[in-house]
Amino acid sequence: MASSLKIEGLERALLILGSLLFTVLCGVAITLDNYTLCFLPILVFGGYLLLYHTQQLLLFIALATPLSFNFENLGAFGGIGFYFPTEPLLFGLMFLYILKVLSGYRERKELMRHPLTVAIVFNLIWITVAVFNSVDVVVSVKFLISRLWFVLVMYFMFNSYFENRYLIKQFFVTLIFSMAVTILYTMMMHASHGFSEESGHWVMWPFFKDHTSYGAIIALLFPMVVFHFRRAKKLSIEQFLWTIALSIFSAGLFLSYTRAAWLSLVGAVGVYFLIKLRIDYKLVVFTIFLLISGFFAFQDQIIHELERNQQDSSDSFAEHVQSITNISSDASNLERLNRWNSAWKMFLEKPILGHGPGTYMFEYARYQKSSDKTIISTNQGDGGNAHSEYLGPLSESGIFGMLTILIVFIASLNTGIRLYYQLDHDIYLKGVVMCIVLGLVTYYLHGILNNFLDTDKASVPIWGSMSVLVAISIYHRKKSLKSAAE
């Protein structure tokens, strides 16, 4: 008893001392006009959690992800940019995890032999192979390290922590709470500009670069919000809080003016009914094959019809939706086609190993056709990525780069859907699994038009969600089947 009181007293003293030091540092920072000093206590706190409270650090990362902000092109770091505070913490955790593995630690065989893990490892191996053939090895090494700190930490390192089912709920609730704060901030900024469609593209700064990534993450978490709202006891405080959360997410989604996010949720609803009705996946694959074949068979007629659509982006919801198929005058749609054409040409030039992971944004300029350029195109090719989670890897890592990430996506959905059918006696985890599957569906559909896996905003919830699926399969599925048998 006495020792615990001493520990509490020491922690209280350290907290007071830390607060005083933080105040002094902020004062010095203001005096010297060097505000980076204010980050020092946060780094110290992160280091403390890193060493002594790794499980709590998972929740801190979930809390910080929607609220993190980007430092771009920092000269002191060789031109690298990163999201603060999440990526420095993930880098530190990756370093500790690698040391742990080198010292003899081994993950459970069930995790390492899981089909989703095998798919992820193959993807990482191919990215590593593509690095050696890169036109810019430094850029590709940075890309690989960034991918590693997301995958090694969020998928592998934290997997065993999800054996605690309460931590699974905490992880998603923390993400949702933090995203709700971001949405409220964005809506307040948006309101100050009259909720216009034009300002809706950037008012989420500095937490999100633009409205597309912002809308994608709202859609990704939306099924989980709906599930907890429906699950809450009627006329309870919990239901009241989830009603507020659902209202915030619904308003944020609508005001994001992100057409891909709206469509991805429609697709997720379709997948929900396919799962509930137990439609054979072979029929679904065959239907998709027929649709793709039909497009190529009648592409000239289809493109001709699309070119007749002159509706640009608009404040009107109906007109904004109609602009989705405008490939004749909508600058955003036309620029996306320009990026896709450039990615395809890059692939044709280096179809096996690609130009190197992360190099698209530095290479695509010379692959632009003058006829493809739009009012928002740049001759320097400094406008960003390929706007596709599939064509990006295709141009950067070749055909196997695209195939391996596609297999990862398919394996995650296959894992989730199979698991959903096996958890009849664990209603909460069954619902969580369905929400993860639907959330991933929104992102994979969104990935046709955009790619954000190089950012913490998408990577933390996506790799974390995949880890939760595998953890439920390893740690909780057997318990559910055992309790059902008893």
SELUM-978341 format. One record per residue (C-alpha): residue in three letters; x, y, z. Coordinates in steps of 0.2 Angstrom, whole numbers, plus 5000, padded with zeros to 4 digits. Each point is the difference from the previous one (the first is absolute). Layout:
// SELUM-978341
ALAXYZ
...
//
This chain:
// SELUM-978341
MET500050005000
ALA501450125005
SER501049964984
SER498550034989
LEU499750175009
LYS501850044997
ILE499949964981
GLU498450104999
GLY500950155008
LEU501549984989
GLU498850004984
ARG499150155007
ALA501750095003
LEU500649954982
LEU498350074993
ILE500250165009
LEU501850024995
GLY499649954982
SER498650134999
LEU501250145007
LEU501449954987
PHE498750004986
THR499450185005
VAL501850065001
LEU500449924983
CYS498550094992
GLY500650165008
VAL501749984993
ALA499349954983
ILE498950154999
THR501550115005
LEU501149924987
ASP498649994987
ASN500549814998
TYR498449905004
THR500749834996
LEU500650015019
CYS498249975005
PHE500149834992
LEU501449945011
PRO498949955015
ILE498849914988
LEU501549904994
VAL500649965018
PHE498249945004
GLY500049894984
GLY501649935005
TYR499449965018
LEU498549914992
LEU501149914988
LEU501049925013
TYR498849975014
HIS498250014994
THR500049934982
GLN498149955001
GLN499550175005
LEU501150074986
LEU498849904987
LEU498650115007
PHE501050164999
ILE500449964982
ALA498249974996
LEU499650165009
ALA501350104991
THR499849934982
PRO498550114994
LEU500750155009
SER501849984994
PHE500850134988
ASN501349994987
PHE501750074999
GLU500550004982
ASN501750014992
LEU501050025016
GLY501850054994
ALA500849935017
PHE499349834995
GLY500549994982
GLY498450074993
ILE499049875009
GLY498350055007
PHE499049915014
TYR498450015010
PHE500250065017
PRO499949925013
THR499549844993
GLU501449954988
PRO501450045012
LEU499249895013
LEU499749864987
PHE501850014995
GLY500649985018
LEU498849865002
MET500649924984
PHE501850015006
LEU499649925017
TYR499049864991
ILE501549964989
LEU501250005015
LYS498749885009
VAL500049884985
LEU501950014998
SER500249955018
GLY499049844997
TYR498150055002
ARG498949914988
GLU498150034996
ARG498749865002
LYS500049874986
GLU498250034997
LEU500450194996
MET501449964989
ARG499149864990
HIS498450104998
PRO499650024981
LEU499950195003
THR501750015008
VAL500749904986
ALA499350124987
ILE500650155010
VAL501849925001
PHE500049974981
ASN499550184997
LEU501450065011
ILE501349894992
TRP499550054982
ILE500150195006
THR501849965006
VAL500449924984
ALA499450154990
VAL501050125011
PHE501649924992
ASN499450054982
SER499450175005
VAL500450154990
ASP500250095016
VAL500649885014
VAL499950135014
VAL498250044997
SER499649814999
VAL500949965016
LYS499050145009
PHE498449934993
LEU500549825006
ILE500450065017
SER498450105001
ARG499049844995
LEU501049905013
TRP499650115014
PHE498149994997
VAL500049814996
LEU501249945013
VAL499250105014
MET498250014996
TYR499849824993
PHE501449905009
MET500550085016
PHE498350055006
ASN499149844995
SER500349915016
TYR499250155010
PHE498449974991
GLU499849845010
ASN499250125012
ARG498350024992
TYR499750165010
LEU501550084991
ILE499249964983
LYS498650115005
GLN501150135007
PHE501050014984
PHE498550044989
VAL499150115013
THR501650105001
LEU500250024982
ILE498250054998
PHE500150135014
SER501550084993
MET499350004982
ALA498450085007
VAL501150145008
THR500850024983
ILE498350014991
LEU499350135013
TYR501650114996
THR499849984982
MET498150045000
MET500350165011
MET501350054987
HIS498849964986
ALA498650105008
SER501250155000
HIS500049994981
GLY498249974998
PHE500149814997
SER500550034982
GLU500649854989
GLU501650094996
SER500550035018
GLY499549825004
HIS501649954991
TRP501250075012
VAL499250055017
MET500549835008
TRP501850075000
PRO501249975009
PHE499349835006
PHE499749944982
LYS500850064984
ASP498350014990
HIS498249945000
THR500349834991
SER501149935014
TYR498850085013
GLY498549924992
ALA500849834998
ILE500449985019
ILE498250065005
ALA499349874988
LEU501349875007
LEU499450025018
PHE498150044996
PRO499449815001
MET500849995018
VAL499150165005
VAL498349934994
PHE500349835008
HIS500450085017
PHE498550114998
ARG498849864997
ARG500849895014
ALA499850145013
LYS498649975013
LYS498550114996
LEU499850165010
SER501749985008
ILE501550125001
GLU500949884988
GLN498750024987
PHE500050195002
LEU501950014997
TRP499949884985
THR498650104993
ILE501150155001
ALA501449914992
LEU498949934986
SER499350184997
ILE501850074999
PHE500649874988
SER498550014989
ALA500250194999
GLY501849994997
LEU499849874986
PHE498750114991
LEU501050165002
SER501649914994
TYR499450024982
THR501049834997
ARG499149914986
ALA501149855002
ALA499549985018
TRP498250014997
LEU500149874987
SER501149895010
LEU498749995014
VAL498749954987
GLY501149864995
ALA500249955018
VAL498149995002
GLY500049884985
VAL501449895008
TYR499050005017
PHE498549934991
LEU501149874990
ILE500749945017
LYS498450005009
LEU499149904986
ARG501649884999
ILE500150034981
ASP501449894993
TYR501550104997
LYS500349914983
LEU498450084994
VAL500650175005
VAL501749984992
PHE499149944984
THR498950155000
ILE501450125002
PHE500949914986
LEU498550024989
LEU499950195004
ILE501850024996
SER499949914984
GLY498450104995
PHE501050165003
PHE501449954988
ALA498849934988
PHE499050164999
GLN501350135006
ASP499850114985
GLN498150025002
ILE500250025019
ILE501450134999
HIS499050094987
GLU498550015012
LEU501150065014
GLU500750144990
ARG498350074998
ASN499950035018
GLN500550195003
GLN499550015018
ASP501550065011
SER500249995019
SER498750105009
ASP499350055017
SER498449914995
PHE500149825006
ALA499149934984
GLU501150104988
HIS501549955010
VAL499649814998
GLN499650034982
SER501750074997
ILE500849835005
THR499849944982
ASN500650174992
ILE501549964990
SER499950154988
SER500150155011
ASP500349955018
ALA501850055004
SER500149875014
ASN499449864990
LEU501150044985
GLU501550025011
ARG499749835007
LEU499949934983
ASN501750094996
ARG500849925015
TRP499349834996
ASN500650014982
SER501850055006
ALA500049855012
TRP499549884986
LYS501450074989
MET501349985014
PHE499449825002
LEU500249964982
GLU501850075000
LYS500549895016
PRO498649875002
ILE500949885012
LEU500950105013
GLY499350184997
HIS500950165002
GLY500249985019
PRO498850015015
GLY499550185004
THR500750074984
TYR498550034990
MET499850185005
PHE501850044995
GLU499949914983
TYR498250024993
ALA500350184992
ARG500949934985
TYR498649874996
GLN498650134999
LYS499350034983
SER499650184996
SER498349954995
ASP499749925017
LYS500550165010
THR498850105009
ILE499950175008
ILE500749925016
SER501449904992
THR501850055003
ASN501449984988
GLN501249965015
GLY498849865005
ASP500050055018
GLY498149985002
GLY500149845011
ASN499749824997
ALA499149894987
HIS498350015008
SER499849815001
GLU500549875013
TYR500249884985
LEU500750104986
GLY501350085012
PRO500849845005
LEU499949944981
SER501050154995
GLU501249995014
SER500249825004
GLY499549924984
ILE498649874997
PHE500549905016
GLY499950165010
MET498250024995
LEU499549825002
THR500849985017
ILE499150145007
LEU498449954992
ILE500249825008
VAL500250095017
PHE498450094997
ILE499149844995
ALA500749905014
SER499450125013
LEU498350004993
ASN500049814999
THR500649995018
GLY498750125006
ILE498549924991
ARG500549825005
LEU500250065018
TYR498350085000
TYR499249844996
GLN500949915015
LEU499650125014
ASP498149975002
HIS500349985019
ASP500950175002
ILE498850134995
TYR501250155003
LEU501549934991
LYS498949944986
GLY499450184998
VAL501850075001
VAL500649884987
MET498650054988
CYS500450195003
ILE501849974996
VAL499649914984
LEU498850144995
GLY501350135005
LEU501349914989
VAL498849994986
THR499750195000
TYR501950034999
TYR500449874987
LEU498650074989
HIS500750185004
GLY501749934995
ILE499549994982
LEU499950195000
ASN501350055013
ASN501449935011
PHE500450045018
LEU501049855007
ASP501550115000
THR499250105014
ASP499749965018
LYS498150054998
ALA499749854990
SER501449885005
VAL499750005019
PRO498149954999
ILE500249884985
TRP501549905005
GLY499350015018
SER498449934994
MET500849864991
SER501049965016
VAL498350005010
LEU499249884987
VAL501549885002
ALA500050025019
ILE498249955001
SER500349854989
ILE501549945011
TYR499450055018
HIS498150025000
ARG499349894987
LYS500549845009
LYS499350065016
SER498350044991
LEU499949834993
LYS500549925016
SER498650095010
ALA498849954986
ALA500449825002
GLU499850015019
//
